[in-house]
Amino acid sequence: MKRVTILAAITTAAALALSACGGETQPGAAAPASSEAKSSLSSPLGDSIQLAALTRESTKKAKSSKVSMEIVAGAEKSTASGQGLYDGDNSKLAMIIDDNGKKLDMLFVDNALYFKLDAEDKAELKTDKAYVKISPEGKDPISQLLGKMMSKAVKDSDPSRTFEQISKAGKITKSDQVELNGEPTNHYVIEIAAEKAIALLVGEIGIPLPAETVKQLNAKLEGKNVTILTELWLNADQLPLQIVSDQTAFVKAMGAPGDGVAKTTVKYTDWGAPVNLTVPPADQVGDMAEIMKKGGR
C-alpha cells in the first residue's frame, strides 16, 4: 500500500500545483523580445480579471496540451510529464511522475484515477491486475481520503483556472514582452496575499483543512505581510507557455525547517494537439477496496 498511497498524494499535489498560486522570477529565463516579435503580440494587460477572462477563452478553444512539471520542496524534487484535456467534468490527465528516481504512471479519466502497477506493487497488493482504481465513490480509506479532492484538483488543473484564482487573490505588479525559448510572449508578475491563497486552497480548490488549522496558519501570517509571486508567460494566442511558482516566503513564515525552498515550474506545449485517453480494459483493473480486502488490509 505504500507506493499506492504515495502515488495518490503526489498526484493530488501535482494536480494542485497546476492550479496553484505562486511564482518567482528566474534570472536569465527569458530575454527581451525583439521589436519584430513584439509586433505580433497584443499589449500586456494591466488588470488580472481581464487577463483571466482572456486566457479562459483561449484555453477553452485550444482545450488540450502537453505538460511538464518540476516540484521542489526543500531537498526533495519530483518531476512529471504528460498530457491533459481541460474540459470540466470531462477533463482527462495522463502523467508519469518521477519521485526521487521512482516512476509512477497514472491516468485520470471518467472521474477516476488509474495507477499502473509494477511487479513490486502487484506482489505487495497480492493482485495480477495491471491497474488499481481510486475514485471519489470508492469505499476504501485511500479513496475516501483523497478521491474527491484529487478529482477536483485534476478538473481544476485547467490553466484558465489558475488565472481565475489569481484574479481573485492577486494583482499584476509588472508586465513586459520577452522571448521564452525563442517565442515572443507577454510576461506577467503577480502578487498574491498569502491569506487569500489559503482561502482559495480551502474554498475553491477544496483542500479539506480543519478550521482550527486554518486559524493557526493565519495566526502565523498575521502582521508579516507575506506575499506570493506568480510569474506567467503567455504567447500571442494568450495561451500559457510557462508558470513558475515559489512559495518559499510562505513556507518559511509557516516555520518550515531547513532552507524551506518550495518551487513549482509548469511548462505547456503542443496546445490543441489531439488527446486520446481512455479507461483501461475492465479485466485489467482492480478495485482498491477489493484489493485491500484480499490483502487483509
Helices and strands as residue ranges (DSSP letters): H 2-18, E 31-32, H 35-38, H 48-62, E 64-73, E 76-85, G 88-90, E 92-99, E 102-109, E 112-116, H 119-125, E 131-134, H 141-155, H 159-169, E 170-180, E 183-193, H 194-202, H 211-221, E 227-234, E 240-246, H 248-253, E 262-269, G 282-284, E 285-287, H 288-294
